[in-house]
């Protein structure tokens, strides 16, 4: 049954849409493009196919049982399923019930808990999970839990979902509402059609972003750091949080490479009437990335976005990844994701020792970190310590210049 004339209900949904558009223009702009349907065919809310796009379905009784904050959180939750391409790009997760829970655990961390509907699936409700991981990681860990006899809460939740039930209990004995995604239609869709739907959504997202100014894009990077990788896939780069062009002009200093090209705008002093030379100076920057466990996934994403902008300035860029041990240096390639290894403790000394030893190769060292480690010994050369926007404090004992991203 559909409710076309339930005006108070329709107005309530529209008011939430307006508020979201004002407070979070990116999410709100995606929302206004969706068809909205008020129906009792579903128990709560969900997104579903609408041609080559999506529509939002809401159960009126469930909607009216929520507070205004929870209503807004519910809408954001459903939008995240679309924005993270859960409906089209996760066919490799073969166990649908496990995938549903993994997706909800991932998304629910992006929304304040008091803005979520009652008893949401959260990472701390299941054994062996930890925060700030991606959907694939949660899926693999939940699948591993099913093989572990001590993870009864996971097994109970999956079994209940498979049998059509919507309520279970987490490992702490607290009630949880299991996700009721009605995605059978899209799961039966051909891979070719899924690619068309995914591409159509990418075009919509890119169009929304193209109409946003730099400050709005920066806000997306700050409040939705997990979107950075998706935006990079769409070839939309979030503006830098720091004026790298102005800073590196004075900080980098010495050049390690000079390109000489002929130009008609400059006459040769040695050979009258001939074109002169245009010299372009480049520097070789060593970028160090903290891969310790204290440096969160969001902070890593923030650092990699800033690295991209440093690269765009024309410097030669070499990257090293380090927790307590330093990985092998490699050339930065903006077309490839940086694979993070380690996630152990933190020590700045390995990178400092390498940089000091290879000073003739590099103009400067820029270290992205949360600053939580002992001050290294025997530093040499210009060093910039870039503290993440999430760090608690700047480590004032570190040698060189120290900044904190806004």
C-alpha positions, 0 to 999 in steps of 0.5 A: 500500500502506498500513501500519496495523500498523507500530507503530514507525513510527506511534509515531515519527510520534505522538512528533513530533506530541506534541513539536510540540504542546508546543513550538509549540501553534498548529501542534501543535493544527492537526496533531492534527486531521488524519488521518494516513496511512502509505503508499508511494503517495507518495515523501516526504510531502504533505497531501491532501484528506479530505472538506472537510478535509485529511490528512497522508500520509507515506512510511515509508521516507522518514520513517525516513531523516530525523533527528528534527529533520528529521522535525519540520521535514517535518511543519511544512512540510506544515502550512504548506501548509495554514495558508497556504491553498496548496491552495485559494487559489492557483488563479490560479497557472496553472503548477503546477510553478512554483507548487510550487517558489515555495510551497516556497521561501516555506515553507522559509524559515520552518523552520531549514535543519538541520530540513529534509529534504536538498537543499530548494528555497531562494531562493538556489538560483535567480537573481534571487530574494531572501529574505522575499518571498511565494509570489506574488512567487516565482512571478512571478520564477520565471516571469520566469526561464523567459524569461531564457536565463541562468537555466538552473537554473530552466528545468531544475528546471521541465522536470524537474518536468513530466517527473515527475523529483524531482531537479535542480541549483540555480544553484550546482550543488548538488543540490535535491529538487523538490517532489512535491505530489500536488494533482491531486484538489483542482485538479480540484475546483470553485471552490465546493468549494474555498471550502467547504474553505478556509472549513472550515480558517479555522474550525478555525484560528480555533477553535484561536486562540480557545483560546490565551491572549494570551502564546501569540498574541504568540509566534505574532506573534514566531515566525510574523510572516508569519501576521499577515495571515492572522490579520487575515483571520480577524479574529484580532488578535495582542495588542500587544507594547507597552502602548499604552493606558498609554503614550499616556495620558501621551505623546500629551498635547494633544487635537485633537478633543472629542466631547460627548454627553448622559448621564443619569449626569451632571446638568447644573450649569446646568440642574437636573434636565437631563442633563449632558454627557459630554466625550470627548477624542481625539488625532490621531496621525501614524504613520510607517512605514519602507518602506526595504529594511532594514526587512524584511517581517516588521518591516512586519507587526509594525509594522502589528499595533501600528498596529491596536492604537493605532487601537483606542484611539480616536485619529484616526490618519494614516499616512505611508510613507517610505524616502528620500521620503515618500508622501501621508498617509492615514487608517488603515483597519484593514479595508484592507492598507497598500500598501508602496511604496519599499523604497529607502534610509532618511531620517527627514528628510521625515517630520520636516519634514512633522510640524514644518510641520503641528504644529497638526494632530497630537498626536504622531509615532510612527515605526516603524523599525529606526533605521538612518538619520542623525539628522534635523535640527530636530525639533519636538513629541513623537516616539516611535521604535518600533524593531522586535524584529528591529533590532540596536540602538536609535539613541540619537541620535534625538530624543524617546523610543525603545523597542524591541519585545520 
